Amino acid sequence: MHTKRIANLNAYKLTPATRGTSSWNARVTAIQEIAPDILALQEVVIDESTTDRGSWEDEAASLIRDLAERCGLSATVGASDGHPHGTAMAANWHRPWWTALMWNPNAVGLVQGSYRPFGAPDYWHGCTTARFDVGAREPIFVASYHGDPFRPDFRYNEALRLKGTFRMTGGVQPGFCVGDFNSISAAEVDDGQAGRKYYDDEPFVDMRHDDLEFQVQADTIGTTQLADRRQTKALLRKGYMVDTAAHLGAPWQPTVGHWEDGRGDPDPWGPRRIDLILATRSIAPALTGYQVHRSAAAEEASDHLPVYVDFAPSKITVKRGGR
């Protein structure tokens, strides 16, 4: 059965100064190890203290294209009046942090004119979207998303915006929402006793640090300390999308927490799974495999491990309506 691979990597503050360093090489190696047909990328960052505002887009586009080329991928969408950089990327106008999409042009085709970036007020970080011909009966829609790290209410509203972006009259487009969601998934699985439980256990119960408001339901801080899962709950309701890891019954694996305090940003959270690949309901029957990619290069490359999913384009269903 012929399959395609879609992957995600939060590249941990990938800046122009990173070029040629061991961490740059680690990112390239990790991506090449995965060999994605489509890659969603987050945390391309330009130093606003040393780069004037008028150069942010050019610097970011150059960096994204350089990384894509090193990995044997493309990020080129063609220049237009609104996007002279011609690169599949998106940022909030006043913040020099980008998301991006890359793809293997020998395996999938960008649908010309489909690239669309979203910034403020829809997303704290930019959200990059495009459609790809993967050999299915119709193109798939892909979003590279980076959730607000500090505001659960904003993440919930971002989820509604994402849902609207994937929405079509009477249903949802075939596609993937991929990224660093900066929160715990609401996906459920069988509990083995004829009931349901969360795929991701409650990670915050015993924590007592100052950052709990960013991740915990406000009225449970100091008591049960339950994760705020509203963001993905909205996207997963009634199978509008599925969390691919839970849907496939993959063994639970964290995507963050492998960097100790003192390496990168201080991490008060411990091991969690916040890098997700969500597939819309017409893609769900086509899913064949899920994996968190852990290698020496991946562990060096970022404080987030890459994740990827394999799917069979021939199994993508035509029906996209609600149920």
N, C-alpha and C positions, 0 to 999 in steps of 0.2 A: 504494500500500500504506500503510495507516494505521499510524503508529508512535508510540511513547512515548519519552520521554527521562528517563534517570536520571543524576544528576550527583553529584559530591563536591567539597567545599571544606573544607580545614583553614583556618579563619578567622584564624589567628595571634593567640591570646590576646585574643579578643573580650571586652571587659569593659564594664560599664555606663558607664564614663567615655568609651568610644569613641563613644557616641551623638552624632550631630551633627558629628563631625569629618570631615575629608577622607577618612580611611581607612574610616570607616563608609560614607560615600557611595560609595567605590570598591567596597566589598564588595557593596552594593546594586546598583550598576551592573553589576558582573561577573555577578552572579546573574541579573539581568534580561536581560543579553545572551545568556545560555545558555538562559533560559526553560525550566527543568526542570519535568517533571511530578512527579518525586520528587527531593528533594535530601537528601543525607547531609551533616551538618555536624560538625566537631570543633573543639575548643579554645575553647569558651565558658568563661570563667574569672571567678571572683569573688575579690576581694582579701580573703583571710582575715585580714589584719592590721587591716582597717578594718570588716569585716562580721562580726557575731557568728554563731556556728554555726547558730543557729535561723533565720537569715534567708537562708542560702545558697540553698536551693531556690526561695524566692520571688523572689529577685533574678535567678537564672538563668532561671527560667521567664518572667519579665517581659521579659528581654532577648531571649530566643529568640522570644517572641511578637511583640515589636516588630519584629525583623528580618524575620520571616515576613510580617507585615502590610505592611511597606515594599516587599517583593518580590512582593506579590500572592499569597502562599502561606499555608498554614495549618500550625500545629503543635499544634492543639488536639485532645486525645483525650477530654476530659471528666473531671471530678474523680471520684475514688473514695476509699474509706477509706485505701488504701495510698498513693495519689498525689493528694493534695488540690490540687496545682499544676495538674493537668489538662493537662500539656504533654508531648509526645513527646521525652523527654530521659532521660539516664542519667549517673550519676557514681559513682565509688568513694566510699563514705561519708565517709572521712576526707580526701578531696582535692576541692577546689572546682573541678574541671575536668569539663566536660560534653560529651557527644556529643548529637546531636539528629537528628530526621527532620522534614522539611517536605514539603509536597506542594501541588499545584494542585487544589483541591477541584472545579474545573470539568472536570478531565481524568481524575482517578482518585479512587477512594473508599477511605477508611480502613475496614477491616473492624472494626466495633465490638467492643471487648473483646480485640483482638489485640495491643495495645501491651504490651510487657514490657521493663523496663529490667534490665540486669545490671550489677553492680558487683563488689566484692571478695567472695570470693577469686578469682572467675573472670577478672577483667580489672583491670589497673593503672589504665587509664582505663575509664569506663563504656562499655557497648555498648547502643545503643538499637535495639529490634526492633519490627516491626509487619508486618501483612499489608495488602495493597492490592488492590482490584479495579481491574485495568487494562484490562478488556474481554476477557481471555482466558477459557478454559473454567473456570478456577479462580483464586483469588487468588494473588499472589506474595508471598513472604516476603522482607523487606529488613532488613539489619543495617547500622547506622552504627557502624563499629569504629575504634578508635585504638590501635595497637600499643604495647607497652612500649618506650620509647626506649633503655633501657640494658641489658636482659637478654635475650639470645638464647634462653636456656632458657625464660624466661617467655613470650616470643613464641610459641615452639613449643607450649607448653601452652595458651596462649590459642587457637591454631589448632585444637587438639583440642577445646576447648570450643565454638568456633564450629562445627566439623564436627558435634559432637553436637547443637547447636542447630538445624542445618539437616537433621539426619538424620530419616528416617522408616523404619519397618520395611521392609526390602528396598530402600532407596534413599535419595534426597535430594529434599527439597521444591523446587519451582520457585522460584527467587529469586536475589537479588543480595547479595553481601557487599561492602560499599563502605567505603572509608576510607583513612586514613593508616596504612599498615602498618608504617612505620618500618623497613623492610628491603627488600632486593632480591628480586625475584620469581624463582621457580624455573621459570617457563614456558620451554618449548623451542619452537624452530621448525626447519624444514629448513635445513641448512647449505649446500645447493646441490651437495653431493657425496655424496648418498645417505646422509647422516648427520644428526645432530641437534646443535644448539648452543643455548645460552641466548639468549633474546630480549634480555636485559639483559647486556651484557658485564661482566667483572669490573672494578669501579671503584676498588678499593682497593690495587691491586698496588704502586703507587709511593708510597703514603702512609706517613708515619713519625711521626704525631702520637700523643698520649696516649689517644685515644678508640677505638683500633682494637678493643679487646675488646668494644665494644658492637655491632659489625657483622661482624667477621671471625671465621672458624673459628679457635678458640684455637690449635690445633696448626699453623696455617699462618702465624701472625704472625711477621714477620721473614723469611719465605721467599716462598711463592707468594701469601699474603694473600688467600685466597678468601673471598667473601661467605658468610655463614651464611644459607642459604636454606631451612632446615628448616620454617619457619612456613608458607610457601606450598606447599612440596613436599607437605606433608600434605593440604592442601586440594585440590591439583590432581591427586593420584594417580589414575590410571585415569579421568581425565575427570570425577571427582566434581564439580569446578568447572573452569572455564576462565578464564584471564587474557584478558579481552576484547581488549586491545590485540594480544597475540600471536596469539590465535585468528583475528582479522580481518586479520592481516598489516599492521597500521597502521605507518607509518614511526615509528621510535623517536623519542620526544621526552621530555626530562626534565620532571619536575614540580617539582623544587626546584633551587636553585643560582643563581637569577636575582637574588637579593639579595646584594650584596657584603658582605664583612666590615665590621662597624661599623654596619650597618643591621639592626635586629632582633638576634637572638642570633648570636654568632660561629659561622660555618659552616666546619668543617674538611673537609667532605666533597665539595664541588663538585657539578656537575650529576648528579642521579640521578633515577630514577623509583621513588618509594616510595608514591605515591597510586594505588591500584588499584581497579578494578571487576572483581570476580570474579562469574561467572554460573554457576549450577548447570547440570548436563548437559541438563535439559529446556528451559532457556532458550537454550542455545548455538545451536540452529538458527534462533532468532528474531533474532539480533543482526544489525544492518544497518550500523552505523557507530560509530567511536570517535574521540575528539578530545581533545587537551589544549588548553584554551582559553587563548590568549595574547592579551591586549589591554592597552592602557594601564591600564585600570581593574583588570584581573586582576593585573597586575604590581605595582600599588600596594597592592592589597588585602591581600596575604599573601605570606609566604615560600614558600607552596605554590600552584601554579597549579591551577585547577579542572580536572577531567576529566569527560567525559560519554560516555554510550553511548546510541544509539538502538536500539530493538528493536520488532519487529512482534508484538503480542500474539496474532494469529491463527496464528503460526508456532510458538508454544510447544507442545511435545509433551506428551502425557498421560503417557507412560511415564516413570517415575521410578526404576526399579530399577537395580541394579548391572549391570556388564558384565564 
